[in-house]
């Protein structure tokens, strides 16, 4: 059985809503190129921009 990859070796993206980095997940293996948001919450709030005051 192959060794697991270190989390730091996984690809990352920046969420356009909350501006936080998020890393690859196994459930996104088939669609990583289409993944844009780090969570369902950010996906739902994608049109509101960064109005929460968080950096």
Backbone torsions as a table, in degrees:
resi	resn	phi	psi	omega
1	UNK	NA	129.5	-178.0
2	UNK	-70.0	152.4	178.3
3	UNK	-70.3	148.6	177.8
4	UNK	-71.2	149.6	176.7
5	UNK	-75.8	144.6	174.3
6	UNK	-68.6	142.7	-177.8
7	UNK	-58.9	-31.6	179.6
8	UNK	-69.1	-16.5	179.5
9	UNK	-88.2	-8.0	-178.0
10	UNK	-77.8	148.9	177.8
11	UNK	-67.1	150.3	180.0
12	UNK	-128.6	159.7	174.3
13	UNK	-137.1	164.6	177.8
14	UNK	-107.2	126.9	179.6
15	UNK	-71.3	127.2	-178.4
16	UNK	-71.6	-15.0	-178.5
17	UNK	-89.9	-55.6	-175.2
18	UNK	-98.2	-5.7	178.8
19	UNK	61.7	24.4	177.8
20	UNK	-102.5	145.8	176.4
21	UNK	-76.0	145.3	173.6
22	UNK	-137.1	149.7	-173.8
23	UNK	-108.2	164.4	-179.3
24	UNK	-55.7	141.2	174.4
25	UNK	-123.8	151.7	-178.0
26	UNK	-59.4	-36.2	-179.0
27	UNK	-68.0	-16.1	177.7
28	UNK	-97.1	10.3	-174.3
29	UNK	-57.4	-39.4	-177.3
30	UNK	-84.4	-15.2	-173.6
31	UNK	-134.7	27.4	-176.7
32	UNK	-57.6	-34.5	-179.5
33	UNK	-66.9	-27.3	-179.7
34	UNK	-89.8	-14.4	-178.1
35	UNK	-70.4	126.9	-178.8
36	UNK	-120.6	-28.7	-172.2
37	UNK	-116.8	148.5	-175.7
38	UNK	-77.7	-20.7	-176.1
39	UNK	-155.4	168.0	175.2
40	UNK	-63.7	-34.7	179.7
41	UNK	-61.5	-45.9	178.9
42	UNK	-66.8	-37.1	178.0
43	UNK	-62.8	-40.1	178.6
44	UNK	-68.2	-31.6	-176.7
45	UNK	-99.7	18.1	-174.2
46	UNK	-61.4	-30.2	-177.7
47	UNK	-87.1	-10.0	-178.1
48	UNK	-87.5	-10.9	179.4
49	UNK	70.5	-149.2	-177.1
50	UNK	-106.5	64.9	-177.3
51	UNK	-90.1	-2.2	-177.5
52	UNK	-79.5	-11.8	179.9
53	UNK	87.9	-0.2	178.3
54	UNK	-83.1	149.4	178.6
55	UNK	-87.9	NA	NA
